[in-house]
């Protein structure tokens, strides 16, 4: 048994759905049984959000999830129909039918469990079951969506529960050293470790969502990423690289422009104020990155970055939590991008930071902040210099073809 996932670009039109059905038929003819997880067609989710905004200035999160879940249900039914025309009696299931239970966090729910009994019974009678991605059912019976990359998460969760491999198909042929749309010379990787993929995903790489990688790593799911539109070999995500493969110092670089920088001038010196601020941000589900403080003339200036989707919640939280104190002010800067280099080889290779900062310095790229981990170095730069910074790092670490 194998779990396959097809993204929105793979099923964007009826013709592409028919193409996916033809690909699945080849695997069925080879004697395999498949659980196929699908996303909504193309830009359907965006269209549904736009539709909601046309009838409501502030759509209820519950009702919005109820609406968005219809996108995947449409795809799953259409793919089951296309498979039937190939002589494959597939059956489509939504999250309610599969009993995929999630938390009650609308638009960002997490999978808690799913019932394999129905899947197993159906796979005894047929070769393919098509499952809606991106969605689940709360303990109260409400529909909840899993947030960005939710179909990846659905697919890996099903594979983890079934103890089988998972294949992720999209419009790219695998995992690259950097975004091939930003650098045509990007090199496709045959293998990448879970740790590296997790860092790259969390730092802006689009091929796999970080939550899906977390589940795959935790449950040792064999993960493979490839293109829906060719038979070109893709990329295997593994616990460790094969012994025969040379371990690079840096495996990949990525940029993330979905950032804002928040600056608090004359930050209250009280630890009570700092604690209240970050506790308030955590309560709003805000992930804070690149925190730095500067002491100047007896005052502290605090800077941190967050994803721009949380901009409104961040500024409201800053103003609310620091209201008891006087003299501070807050500003935001949206004109920033985070450039990151990732590689397990950093653990044992000295001088990586020097090469990273040197490559940016030679291009006169100013760094606005930095953060590091054992296998990652990130720098905040102006958005206009993001692509140039990426090219500089690709050249420095030999990541191009």
C-alpha positions in Angstrom: 0.0 0.0 0.0 1.2 3.5 -0.9 -0.2 7.0 -0.1 0.0 9.5 -2.9 -0.8 13.2 -2.7 -1.5 15.5 -5.6 -1.3 19.2 -5.2 -3.6 21.9 -6.6 -1.5 22.5 -9.7 -1.7 18.7 -10.5 -5.5 18.7 -10.5 -6.1 22.3 -11.7 -8.3 21.3 -14.7 -10.4 18.4 -15.8 -7.6 17.4 -18.2 -5.1 17.3 -15.4 -7.4 15.2 -13.3 -7.6 12.8 -16.2 -3.8 12.7 -16.4 -3.6 11.9 -12.7 -6.1 9.1 -13.2 -4.0 7.7 -16.0 -0.9 7.8 -13.8 -2.7 6.0 -11.0 -3.9 3.3 -13.4 -0.3 2.4 -14.2 0.4 1.8 -10.6 -2.8 -0.2 -10.2 -1.9 -2.3 -13.2 1.4 -3.0 -11.5 -0.5 -4.6 -8.6 -0.4 -1.7 -6.1 -3.1 -0.4 -3.8 -3.3 3.3 -3.3 -4.7 5.9 -1.0 -4.8 9.1 -3.0 -5.0 12.4 -1.1 -6.0 15.5 -3.2 -5.9 19.2 -2.8 -8.5 21.7 -4.2 -8.3 22.4 -8.0 -5.8 25.2 -8.8 -6.7 28.4 -7.2 -10.1 27.2 -5.9 -9.3 27.9 -2.2 -8.4 31.5 -3.1 -11.6 31.9 -5.1 -13.7 30.5 -2.1 -12.0 33.0 0.3 -12.8 35.8 -2.2 -16.4 34.6 -2.4 -16.7 34.7 1.4 -15.3 38.2 1.5 -17.9 39.3 -1.0 -20.8 38.4 1.4 -19.1 39.1 4.7 -16.6 41.7 6.0 -15.6 39.3 8.8 -16.5 35.7 7.9 -16.9 33.3 10.9 -13.8 31.0 11.1 -16.2 28.0 11.5 -18.2 28.9 8.4 -15.1 29.8 6.4 -13.7 26.3 7.0 -17.1 24.8 6.1 -16.8 26.6 2.8 -13.1 25.9 2.1 -13.5 22.2 2.7 -15.8 21.9 -0.4 -12.7 22.5 -2.7 -11.1 19.2 -1.8 -14.4 17.3 -1.8 -15.0 18.4 -5.4 -11.5 17.2 -6.5 -11.9 13.8 -4.8 -15.2 13.1 -6.4 -14.0 14.2 -9.9 -10.9 12.0 -9.6 -13.0 9.0 -8.5 -15.2 9.5 -11.6 -12.1 9.8 -13.9 -10.7 6.5 -12.4 -14.0 4.8 -12.9 -13.7 5.6 -16.6 -10.4 3.8 -16.6 -12.1 0.7 -15.2 -10.9 1.4 -11.6 -13.8 1.4 -9.1 -12.4 4.1 -6.8 -14.3 5.5 -3.9 -13.9 9.1 -2.5 -14.0 9.9 1.2 -14.1 13.2 3.0 -12.7 13.8 6.4 -16.0 13.1 8.1 -16.4 9.7 6.5 -12.8 8.8 7.2 -13.2 10.0 10.8 -10.1 12.2 10.7 -10.3 14.0 14.1 -8.6 17.3 14.6 -8.3 20.0 17.2 -10.9 22.8 17.1 -8.5 25.5 15.8 -10.3 26.6 12.7 -8.0 27.4 9.7 -5.1 25.9 11.6 -6.3 22.6 13.1 -4.0 19.7 13.9 -4.7 16.0 13.3 -5.3 14.0 16.4 -6.4 10.6 15.0 -8.1 8.9 12.1 -10.0 5.6 11.7 -8.3 3.1 9.5 -11.1 0.5 9.6 -13.0 2.0 6.7 -9.9 2.4 4.6 -8.8 -1.2 5.2 -12.2 -2.5 4.4 -12.5 -0.6 1.1 -8.9 -1.5 0.0 -9.8 -5.2 0.4 -12.5 -4.6 -2.2 -10.8 -2.1 -4.5 -7.4 -0.7 -5.4 -7.9 3.0 -4.9 -9.5 5.2 -2.2 -9.4 9.0 -2.8 -9.3 11.1 0.3 -9.8 14.9 0.8 -6.7 16.6 2.1 -6.5 19.8 4.1 -9.5 19.1 6.4 -10.6 17.2 9.5 -13.5 17.0 11.9 -13.4 18.4 15.5 -14.6 16.3 18.4 -17.8 18.4 18.3 -18.4 17.4 14.6 -17.4 20.7 13.0 -15.3 20.8 9.8 -11.8 22.3 10.4 -9.1 23.0 7.9 -5.4 22.4 8.6 -3.9 25.6 7.2 -1.3 26.1 4.5 0.2 22.9 3.2 -2.6 20.9 4.9 -3.0 18.3 2.2 0.7 17.4 2.6 0.0 17.0 6.3 -3.1 14.9 5.6 -1.2 12.5 3.3 1.7 12.0 5.6 -0.6 11.4 8.6 -2.5 8.7 6.7 0.9 7.1 5.7 2.1 7.3 9.3 -1.0 5.6 10.6 -0.9 2.9 7.9 2.9 2.4 8.2 3.5 2.8 4.5 5.4 5.1 2.1 4.1 8.5 1.0 4.7 10.2 -2.4 4.1 13.9 -2.8 3.4 15.0 -6.4 3.4 18.7 -7.5 4.5 20.8 -10.5 8.2 20.6 -9.5 10.4 17.5 -10.0 11.7 17.3 -6.4 13.6 19.3 -3.8 16.1 21.7 -5.2 19.1 23.5 -3.7 17.1 26.7 -4.1 13.9 27.9 -5.8 14.4 27.1 -9.5 12.0 30.0 -10.3 14.5 32.4 -8.7 17.7 30.7 -9.8 17.4 28.7 -13.1 20.7 26.9 -12.2 19.3 25.3 -9.1 20.3 21.7 -8.7 17.8 19.0 -7.9 18.7 16.8 -4.9 18.5 13.0 -5.0 18.4 12.9 -1.2 17.8 15.3 1.7 17.6 14.6 5.4 14.4 15.2 7.4 16.2 17.8 9.5 17.3 19.8 6.5 13.9 19.5 4.8 12.3 20.7 8.1 14.5 23.8 8.2 14.0 24.6 4.5 10.2 24.2 4.8 9.9 26.4 7.8 12.1 29.0 6.1 10.0 29.4 3.0 10.6 26.4 0.7 7.3 25.5 -0.9 7.8 21.9 -2.0 6.8 20.4 1.4 5.1 21.8 4.5 7.0 21.7 7.7 4.2 20.0 9.7 4.1 17.2 7.1 7.9 16.8 7.5 7.6 16.7 11.3 5.1 13.9 11.2 7.2 12.0 8.6 10.3 12.3 10.8 8.5 11.3 14.0 7.0 8.1 12.5 9.8 7.3 10.0 7.6 7.6 6.9 9.4 7.0 3.7 8.9 10.3 1.9 9.3 11.0 -1.9 8.7 14.2 -3.8 8.4 14.3 -7.6 6.5 15.9 -10.5 3.0 14.9 -11.6 3.9 15.9 -15.2 7.0 13.7 -15.9 8.6 10.4 -14.9 11.8 12.2 -13.9 13.3 10.8 -10.7 12.4 13.0 -7.7 13.9 13.5 -4.2 13.9 11.1 -1.3 13.6 12.6 2.2 15.6 10.3 4.6 16.8 10.1 8.2 20.5 10.2 7.0 22.2 10.5 3.7 23.5 7.2 2.1 27.1 6.5 3.1 28.3 6.6 -0.5 26.9 10.2 -1.0 29.3 13.0 -0.1 27.7 15.2 2.6 27.7 18.9 1.5 28.4 21.7 4.0 25.2 23.5 2.8 22.4 21.6 1.1 20.1 24.4 0.2 19.3 28.1 0.5 15.9 29.8 0.5 14.3 33.2 0.8 11.2 34.2 2.6 9.6 37.5 1.8 6.5 36.8 4.0 8.0 38.7 6.9 7.6 41.9 8.8 10.1 43.5 11.2 8.6 45.0 14.3 10.7 47.7 16.1 9.9 48.9 19.6 11.8 52.0 20.5 12.5 52.8 24.2 11.2 49.4 25.2 10.3 49.4 29.0 13.2 48.0 30.9 11.0 45.9 33.1 11.2 42.2 32.7 7.5 42.2 33.5 6.9 44.2 30.2 9.0 41.8 28.1 7.3 38.8 29.6 3.8 40.3 29.1 4.7 41.1 25.4 5.9 37.6 24.4 3.2 35.8 26.4 0.6 37.9 24.6 2.1 37.1 21.2 2.2 33.4 22.1 -1.5 33.5 23.1 -2.3 34.9 19.6 -0.4 32.0 18.0 2.4 34.3 16.7 5.8 32.7 16.1 8.5 35.2 16.8 11.9 35.0 15.0 15.1 37.0 15.0 14.8 38.7 18.3 17.4 41.3 19.0 17.9 44.1 21.6 20.1 47.2 21.5 21.0 49.3 24.5 21.5 53.0 23.7 21.7 56.0 26.0 20.1 54.0 28.8 17.2 52.8 26.8 16.5 49.4 25.1 15.3 49.0 21.6 13.7 45.6 20.8 13.4 44.2 17.3 11.8 40.9 16.1 10.3 39.4 13.0 7.1 37.6 12.3 5.2 36.3 9.3 3.2 39.2 7.8 -0.1 37.2 7.9 -0.1 37.9 11.7 0.6 41.7 11.3 -2.7 42.9 12.7 -2.6 40.6 15.7 1.1 41.5 16.4 0.6 45.3 16.5 -2.6 45.0 18.5 -0.9 42.8 21.0 2.1 45.1 21.4 -0.1 48.1 22.0 -2.3 46.2 24.5 0.4 44.5 26.5 2.7 47.6 26.8 -0.2 50.1 27.5 0.7 50.2 31.3 4.1 51.7 30.4 5.0 55.1 28.9 7.5 56.4 26.5 7.7 53.6 23.9 6.7 53.5 20.3 6.3 50.7 17.7 6.9 50.7 14.0 6.8 48.0 11.3 8.9 47.4 8.3 7.5 45.2 5.5 10.3 45.7 3.1 12.4 42.8 4.4 13.3 39.2 3.4 14.9 36.4 5.2 17.7 34.5 3.4 18.8 31.2 4.9 21.4 28.5 4.3 20.8 25.0 5.6 22.9 21.9 5.8 23.7 19.1 8.3 27.4 19.5 7.2 27.5 22.7 9.2 27.8 20.7 12.4 31.3 19.6 11.5 32.6 22.2 9.1 34.3 25.3 10.5 34.0 28.7 8.8 30.5 28.4 7.3 29.3 31.6 9.0 32.4 33.5 7.7 31.6 32.3 4.1 27.9 33.2 4.5 28.5 36.7 5.8 31.5 37.2 3.4 29.3 36.3 0.4 26.8 39.0 1.3 29.4 41.5 2.2 31.1 41.2 -1.2 27.8 42.2 -2.8 27.4 45.1 -0.3 24.2 43.6 1.1 23.4 45.0 4.5 22.2 42.6 7.2 19.4 43.8 9.4 19.4 40.8 11.7 20.7 37.2 12.0 19.8 33.9 13.7 21.5 30.5 13.7 21.0 26.9 14.7 23.2 23.8 14.4 22.3 23.4 10.7 21.1 26.9 9.7 22.2 30.5 9.3 19.6 33.1 8.5 20.0 36.8 7.7 17.4 39.5 7.4 18.0 41.8 4.4 15.9 44.3 2.4 13.4 42.7 0.1 15.0 44.3 -3.0 18.2 42.5 -2.2 16.7 39.1 -1.4 17.2 37.5 -4.8 20.8 38.9 -5.1 21.6 37.5 -1.7 20.3 34.1 -2.8 22.4 34.2 -5.9 25.5 35.1 -3.9 25.0 32.2 -1.5 24.3 29.7 -4.4 27.6 30.7 -5.9 29.5 30.7 -2.6 28.4 27.2 -1.6 28.4 25.6 -5.1 24.7 24.9 -5.2 24.1 25.5 -8.9 24.4 23.1 -11.8 
